[in-house]
């Protein structure tokens, strides 16, 4: 068949499908009724009819989601002042005016320090670390005597040295661990220190490593031990470092008993053995260790106690580098004892107490997570121990199990704490009024 003219194909390409007609126009054509004219009002009404159900549906979904979301955990917040300062201004102690010193109350805080806290020789005060390591490695409690230690030839030979403090030891002699610690701390036997080191670690060098490891664990960053007795001037420490050691070692009841002995008799050793620390005869003084040499001067690491409101307080102090200027080491040691006694008496007299929180005081509130705040009150008086000028911290904490979203007035919700460490005091806190469950409106309106 002959091909269609090209103009016919071109004509077909110009025919396009008609666009769909508006529903109202189509309805008008079918019913032969013209559509109503389009007006802004009619357009707005039509849009409202279309969007209103959708908006309502979204609002319903939003409300359901808000109500079903997990509730935020209530939190306990402090409203009392976060610190309390004891009245009376700064406490002043009778510092020696030379060397370096530091004083603290165990579990309460520092009473201050004097002098540059730089590493300096400590002489026989080093034996405190020797005893600490021995008791860490070979614990004793109560009346236990511990293991038996046999005296070697080296310990006997060293006992005859005229230029050292020694303990009277004889080869083959058998002594208990407790007796050896007594010979270490009371007559300050250098040979006893070295014998204990060899017994524990096999060699003095290996034991010295243990001493330095212990110092590191206690945070004694200014301390280096190069021998177990302290005879070497390269064994150095600071007054503040020695207080860290005092806190740790004085928790051991066996050690506390030994360093509080002015004298002792040991079976197999003739006569009484006397302690160089004559301050043990003073009220409340209970240790710890003297140390003296030409490079170190006079040194004393001491402990004392006093009672405040029937509670025993332990006070620790270190006085180092005291020089009498007479050329005699003994005079420098006596000076360290005299200067320490002044500090001890000052610290004992400075200790006091104060009521920081009273029963019924509002100390904080429970925040329900929606802005609602329910006050909490202390259930008893809290008396803190300190001294004039000391600042102690206050805080409130929950009991670790969380707080219910609803609770009755009087329900315990946490603790108020004054102070830190072993000296802190606490009291339960309870709701002053009912803690109400968050309302539907709270749940609906919360953001985040």
C-alpha positions in Angstrom: 0.0 0.0 0.0 1.2 3.5 -0.7 2.8 5.3 2.3 0.7 7.9 4.1 1.6 11.5 3.3 4.1 12.9 5.7 1.7 15.8 6.7 -0.7 13.2 8.2 1.9 12.0 10.6 2.8 15.5 11.6 -0.9 16.2 12.3 -1.1 13.3 14.7 1.9 14.5 16.7 0.2 17.8 17.3 -2.8 16.1 19.1 -2.2 16.0 22.9 -4.4 14.4 25.6 -6.7 16.8 27.4 -5.9 17.5 31.1 -8.4 16.1 33.6 -11.3 18.4 34.3 -12.0 19.7 37.9 -14.6 17.5 39.7 -17.1 20.4 40.0 -16.8 21.1 36.2 -17.3 17.5 35.4 -20.3 17.3 37.8 -21.8 20.4 36.2 -21.4 18.9 32.7 -23.1 15.7 33.8 -26.0 17.5 35.6 -26.1 20.4 33.2 -25.6 22.7 36.2 -22.8 25.2 36.2 -20.3 24.9 39.1 -20.4 27.4 42.0 -17.9 30.2 41.6 -14.6 29.7 43.5 -14.3 32.1 46.5 -11.6 32.5 49.2 -14.1 31.4 51.9 -15.1 28.2 49.9 -11.4 27.4 49.5 -10.6 27.9 53.2 -13.6 25.7 54.2 -12.5 22.9 51.9 -9.0 23.0 53.3 -10.2 22.9 56.9 -12.4 19.9 56.1 -9.3 18.1 54.6 -6.6 19.1 57.3 -8.6 19.1 60.5 -8.9 15.3 60.8 -5.2 14.9 60.0 -4.2 17.5 62.7 -6.4 15.8 65.3 -4.9 12.5 64.5 -1.4 13.8 64.9 -2.3 15.5 68.2 -3.7 12.2 69.5 -0.6 10.3 68.5 1.6 13.0 70.1 -0.4 12.8 73.4 -0.1 9.0 73.5 3.6 9.1 72.9 4.2 11.8 75.6 2.1 10.0 78.2 3.8 6.6 77.4 7.4 7.9 77.5 9.5 6.8 80.5 9.4 9.3 83.3 12.7 11.1 84.2 14.3 9.9 87.4 13.7 12.3 90.4 16.9 13.8 91.6 18.0 15.1 95.0 19.5 18.7 95.0 21.2 20.7 97.8 19.7 24.0 98.9 21.8 24.5 102.0 25.2 26.3 101.7 27.7 23.9 100.1 30.3 24.7 102.7 30.5 25.5 106.4 33.4 27.5 108.0 34.2 27.1 111.7 34.0 30.4 113.5 37.1 32.1 115.0 39.3 32.9 112.1 42.4 30.9 111.0 44.0 28.5 113.5 47.6 29.4 114.2 50.1 26.8 115.3 53.6 27.3 116.8 55.6 26.3 113.8 59.4 25.7 114.4 60.6 28.4 112.0 63.2 26.1 110.3 63.2 22.9 108.3 59.8 21.7 107.2 56.7 20.6 109.1 53.1 19.5 108.5 50.2 18.7 110.8 46.8 17.0 110.0 43.8 15.5 111.7 43.0 12.0 110.4 39.7 12.0 108.5 39.2 15.8 108.8 42.0 17.6 107.0 45.3 19.5 107.1 46.1 22.0 109.9 48.8 23.4 107.6 52.5 23.1 106.9 55.6 25.2 107.1 58.7 25.3 105.0 59.4 24.2 101.5 58.1 20.6 101.1 61.2 19.4 99.2 62.9 16.0 99.5 65.3 15.9 102.5 67.1 13.2 104.5 64.9 11.6 107.1 67.3 9.3 108.9 65.6 6.6 111.0 62.2 7.9 110.3 62.7 5.6 107.2 62.1 2.7 109.5 58.3 3.5 109.5 58.2 2.5 105.9 60.2 -0.6 106.7 57.7 -1.7 109.3 54.8 -0.8 106.9 56.1 -3.1 104.2 56.8 -5.9 106.6 53.3 -5.7 108.0 51.8 -5.5 104.5 53.7 -8.7 103.5 53.3 -10.5 106.8 50.1 -9.2 108.6 49.8 -9.4 112.4 46.8 -8.9 114.5 45.9 -9.0 118.2 48.6 -10.8 120.2 50.0 -12.8 117.3 53.8 -13.1 117.4 54.2 -13.9 113.7 56.9 -16.0 112.1 60.2 -16.8 113.6 63.3 -15.0 112.3 66.8 -16.3 112.9 69.6 -13.8 113.4 72.4 -14.1 110.8 76.1 -13.2 111.2 75.7 -9.9 109.4 73.1 -8.7 111.9 75.4 -9.6 114.8 78.4 -7.9 113.2 76.4 -4.7 112.6 75.2 -4.7 116.2 78.8 -3.8 117.2 79.1 -0.7 115.0 79.7 2.3 117.3 78.5 5.0 114.9 75.0 3.6 114.4 71.9 2.9 116.5 71.7 -0.8 116.7 69.8 -3.7 118.5 71.7 -6.3 120.5 71.5 -9.3 118.2 73.5 -12.6 118.2 73.9 -15.1 115.4 71.5 -18.0 115.7 69.2 -16.1 118.1 65.5 -16.7 117.2 63.0 -13.9 117.5 59.4 -13.5 116.5 58.3 -11.0 113.9 56.7 -8.9 116.6 59.9 -8.8 118.6 61.9 -7.8 115.5 59.5 -5.0 114.8 60.0 -3.8 118.4 63.8 -3.8 118.0 63.3 -1.9 114.8 61.0 0.9 116.2 62.0 1.3 119.9 65.8 1.3 120.0 65.8 2.1 116.2 68.1 -0.8 115.3 69.7 -0.3 111.9 70.8 -3.9 111.9 67.2 -5.0 112.7 66.0 -3.0 109.7 68.5 -4.8 107.4 67.8 -8.2 108.8 64.0 -7.8 108.3 64.7 -6.7 104.7 66.8 -9.8 104.0 64.2 -12.0 105.7 61.3 -10.6 103.7 62.8 -10.1 100.3 65.9 -12.2 100.1 68.1 -9.1 99.8 68.2 -5.5 100.9 68.0 -4.2 97.3 64.9 -6.2 96.6 63.3 -4.9 99.8 64.2 -1.3 98.9 62.2 -1.8 95.7 59.2 -2.8 97.8 59.6 0.3 99.9 59.6 2.6 96.9 56.6 0.7 95.4 54.7 1.2 98.6 55.6 4.9 98.6 54.3 5.3 95.1 51.0 3.6 95.9 50.5 6.0 98.9 51.1 9.0 96.7 54.4 9.9 98.3 55.8 11.7 95.3 58.6 13.4 97.1 60.0 10.3 98.7 62.9 8.0 97.6 64.2 5.1 99.8 67.7 3.8 99.2 68.1 1.8 102.4 65.8 0.1 104.9 67.3 1.9 108.0 67.6 5.6 106.8 71.3 5.8 107.5 72.0 6.9 103.9 71.4 10.5 103.3 70.0 9.6 99.9 66.9 8.3 101.6 64.7 11.4 101.4 61.1 12.5 101.9 58.9 15.4 102.8 56.9 16.2 105.9 53.6 16.0 103.9 54.6 12.7 102.4 55.3 11.2 105.8 51.8 12.2 107.0 50.4 10.0 104.2 52.5 7.1 105.5 51.5 7.8 109.1 47.8 7.6 108.1 48.3 4.3 106.5 50.5 2.5 109.0 48.7 3.8 112.1 45.6 1.9 111.0 47.5 -1.3 112.0 46.8 -2.1 115.7 50.0 -4.0 116.2 52.1 -1.1 114.9 50.2 1.4 117.0 50.9 -0.7 120.1 54.7 -1.0 119.4 55.3 2.7 118.7 53.4 3.7 121.9 55.9 1.9 124.1 58.4 4.0 126.1 60.4 0.9 127.0 60.4 -2.8 126.6 62.0 -6.0 127.8 62.5 -8.8 125.2 63.2 -12.4 126.3 66.8 -13.3 125.5 68.1 -9.7 125.6 69.5 -8.3 128.8 67.9 -5.3 130.5 65.3 -2.8 129.3 65.3 -1.2 125.9 64.3 2.5 125.9 62.5 4.5 123.2 64.3 7.7 122.1 60.9 9.4 121.8 60.4 10.8 125.3 57.3 12.6 124.2 55.4 9.3 124.8 55.2 10.4 128.4 53.2 13.4 127.4 49.3 13.3 127.6 47.8 11.9 124.4 51.1 11.3 122.6 51.3 7.9 121.0 54.3 7.6 118.6 55.7 7.4 116.0 59.4 7.6 115.2 62.5 9.7 115.8 65.3 10.1 113.3 68.6 12.1 113.5 71.9 12.4 111.7 74.2 15.2 110.6 72.7 15.7 107.2 69.1 15.1 108.4 69.2 17.1 111.6 66.5 16.2 114.1 63.3 14.6 112.9 60.1 13.3 114.4 57.1 11.7 112.8 54.5 11.9 115.6 51.0 10.9 116.5 48.8 12.3 119.2 45.1 12.1 120.1 42.4 14.1 121.8 38.7 13.7 122.4 36.0 16.0 121.1 32.4 15.2 122.2 33.5 11.8 123.3 35.0 11.0 119.9 38.8 10.2 119.6 40.7 12.2 117.1 44.0 11.2 115.7 46.5 13.9 114.9 49.6 13.3 112.9 52.6 15.6 112.4 56.1 15.6 111.0 58.9 17.9 112.0 62.0 17.6 109.9 65.4 19.2 109.5 65.8 20.8 112.9 69.3 22.1 113.5 70.3 23.1 117.1 73.6 24.6 115.8 75.7 23.0 118.5 77.4 20.4 116.3 75.8 17.6 118.3 73.1 15.4 116.6 71.5 14.6 119.9 70.7 18.3 120.5 69.1 18.6 117.1 66.9 15.6 117.9 65.9 17.1 121.2 65.0 20.3 119.4 62.7 18.4 117.0 61.0 16.8 120.1 60.5 20.2 121.8 59.2 21.8 118.6 56.9 18.9 118.0 55.4 19.1 121.5 54.4 22.7 120.9 52.6 21.7 117.7 50.9 18.8 119.5 49.6 20.9 122.3 48.3 23.6 119.8 46.6 20.9 117.7 45.0 19.2 120.7 43.7 22.6 121.9 42.4 23.7 118.5 40.2 20.7 118.0 36.5 21.5 118.5 33.1 20.8 117.1 30.1 22.7 115.7 26.5 21.9 114.8 26.4 22.3 111.1 22.9 21.0 110.4 20.0 20.9 112.9 17.2 18.4 113.0 14.3 19.7 110.8 16.5 22.0 108.7 15.6 22.0 105.0 18.8 21.0 103.3 17.6 20.3 99.7 14.7 19.2 97.5 13.6 16.4 95.3 13.2 17.5 91.6 10.6 15.4 89.9 12.0 16.1 86.5 9.2 18.4 85.5 10.2 21.4 87.6 8.3 20.3 90.7 10.4 20.6 93.9 9.6 18.9 97.2 11.7 20.0 100.2 13.7 17.4 102.2 14.7 17.9 105.9 17.5 16.4 108.1 16.3 13.9 110.7 18.9 14.7 113.3 21.6 17.2 114.3 25.0 16.9 112.6 28.0 18.0 114.5 31.3 18.2 112.6 34.7 18.1 114.2 37.3 20.7 113.1 39.0 23.9 114.2 38.5 27.6 113.7 38.8 28.6 110.1 38.3 25.0 108.7 35.9 24.8 105.8 33.9 21.6 105.5 31.7 20.5 102.6 27.9 19.7 102.6 26.2 17.5 100.1 23.0 15.5 99.7 22.8 12.1 98.0 20.2 9.5 97.4 20.4 6.1 98.9 21.7 4.5 95.7 18.4 2.9 94.8 16.8 5.9 93.2 13.8 7.9 94.4 10.2 6.9 93.7 8.0 9.2 91.6 5.5 9.4 94.3 6.0 9.1 98.1 4.4 10.3 101.3 5.8 13.0 103.6 8.4 11.6 106.0 9.7 9.0 103.5 13.5 8.7 103.6 15.0 9.6 100.2 18.7 10.0 100.9 21.4 11.4 103.2 23.0 14.7 104.1 26.8 14.5 104.6 29.1 17.0 106.3 32.8 16.6 105.7 34.8 13.9 103.9 36.9 10.8 104.6 36.7 9.0 107.9 35.7 12.2 109.7 32.4 12.7 107.8 29.1 12.6 109.6 25.7 11.8 107.9 22.0 11.9 108.7 19.0 10.6 106.7 16.8 13.2 104.9 13.1 12.8 104.5 10.3 14.5 102.5 8.8 17.5 104.2 5.6 17.0 102.2 4.1 14.5 99.8 5.9 13.9 96.5 3.1 13.7 93.9 3.1 11.7 90.7 3.6 14.0 87.7 0.2 15.1 86.3 -1.1 14.4 82.8 -0.4 18.0 81.9 3.2 17.7 83.1 3.7 14.6 80.9 2.0 16.2 77.9 3.9 19.5 78.1 7.4 18.2 78.7 10.1 18.8 76.1 13.2 16.7 75.6 
